[in-house]
Amino acid sequence: MPPIRMPLLFAALLVASAALAPPGFAQEGNRFLIYFDEFSANLTTQARGVIADAAKQARESNARAIRIEARASATGSQKANQYLAQTRSQVVADELEHDGLNPAMVTQVPIGQTGSEDPSVAERRVDIVLER
């Protein structure tokens, strides 16, 4: 392989590995993102921290409502993915209540299977959206 192509190959492999790696947990303005392993609704310690941050920001900003949008990837059956999204939504709602938020503020929106054939974690997530 000519020397000039080696850096391009390395860059391509680096980008590909980053795309396959979990993006972690993020906050985007009033939206907190929590990613799950495939076929799982288990919260990691890091996920619990993000949920606690969302609860804290909801209290500090006097959010009027909280919407939980739960998704599942297109891997598996549509019925199973709908159930998985509902389970993920409930797990996050329970954790928000554990962190001191009134459950009456929370609306769960289990979106279920997204239809995307993308098996990455981007479709295996719950968004906590603070409505102000």
KACOR-V101400 format. One record per residue. RES is the residue in three letters. SS is DSSP state (alpha for helix, beta for strand, coil for the rest). PSI is psi in whole degrees, 0 to 359 (* if undefined). BURIAL is I if it has 9 or more other ideal C-beta (glycine too) atoms within 8 Angstrom, else O. Layout:
RES&SS&PSI&BURIAL / RES&SS&PSI&BURIAL
This chain:
MET&coil&131&O / PRO&coil&148&O / PRO&alpha&328&O / ILE&alpha&331&O / ARG&alpha&338&O / MET&alpha&312&I / PRO&alpha&326&O / LEU&alpha&319&O / LEU&alpha&315&I / PHE&alpha&316&O / ALA&alpha&319&O / ALA&alpha&318&O / LEU&alpha&322&O / LEU&alpha&315&O / VAL&alpha&317&O / ALA&alpha&317&O / SER&alpha&325&O / ALA&alpha&325&O / ALA&alpha&329&O / LEU&alpha&338&O / ALA&coil&146&O / PRO&coil&136&O / PRO&coil&354&O / GLY&coil&210&O / PHE&coil&141&I / ALA&beta&159&O / GLN&beta&130&I / GLU&beta&90&O / GLY&coil&246&O / ASN&coil&15&O / ARG&beta&125&I / PHE&beta&128&I / LEU&beta&133&I / ILE&beta&124&I / TYR&beta&147&I / PHE&coil&155&I / ASP&coil&159&O / GLU&coil&136&O / PHE&coil&27&O / SER&coil&149&O / ALA&coil&21&O / ASN&coil&136&O / LEU&coil&132&I / THR&coil&170&O / THR&alpha&319&O / GLN&alpha&320&O / ALA&alpha&319&I / ARG&alpha&324&I / GLY&alpha&319&I / VAL&alpha&319&I / ILE&alpha&319&I / ALA&alpha&320&I / ASP&alpha&319&I / ALA&alpha&317&I / ALA&alpha&317&I / LYS&alpha&314&I / GLN&alpha&325&I / ALA&alpha&317&I / ARG&alpha&313&I / GLU&alpha&330&O / SER&coil&3&O / ASN&coil&47&O / ALA&coil&139&I / ARG&coil&337&O / ALA&beta&163&O / ILE&beta&129&I / ARG&beta&131&I / ILE&beta&116&I / GLU&beta&115&I / ALA&beta&135&I / ARG&beta&161&I / ALA&beta&151&I / SER&coil&174&I / ALA&coil&5&I / THR&coil&128&O / GLY&coil&186&I / SER&coil&155&O / GLN&alpha&320&O / LYS&alpha&315&O / ALA&alpha&321&O / ASN&alpha&327&I / GLN&alpha&316&I / TYR&alpha&318&O / LEU&alpha&318&I / ALA&alpha&319&I / GLN&alpha&319&I / THR&alpha&315&I / ARG&alpha&317&I / SER&alpha&315&I / GLN&alpha&321&I / VAL&alpha&317&I / VAL&alpha&318&I / ALA&alpha&318&I / ASP&alpha&320&O / GLU&alpha&322&I / LEU&alpha&319&I / GLU&alpha&318&I / HIS&alpha&327&O / ASP&coil&11&I / GLY&coil&5&O / LEU&coil&144&I / ASN&coil&123&O / PRO&alpha&338&O / ALA&alpha&340&O / MET&alpha&344&I / VAL&beta&131&I / THR&beta&127&O / GLN&beta&132&I / VAL&beta&86&I / PRO&beta&99&I / ILE&beta&325&O / GLY&beta&213&I / GLN&beta&131&I / THR&coil&343&I / GLY&coil&345&O / SER&coil&138&O / GLU&coil&2&O / ASP&coil&115&O / PRO&coil&3&O / SER&coil&170&I / VAL&alpha&347&I / ALA&alpha&330&O / GLU&alpha&356&I / ARG&coil&71&I / ARG&beta&166&I / VAL&beta&133&I / ASP&beta&129&I / ILE&beta&118&I / VAL&beta&121&I / LEU&beta&123&I / GLU&beta&122&I / ARG&coil&*&O
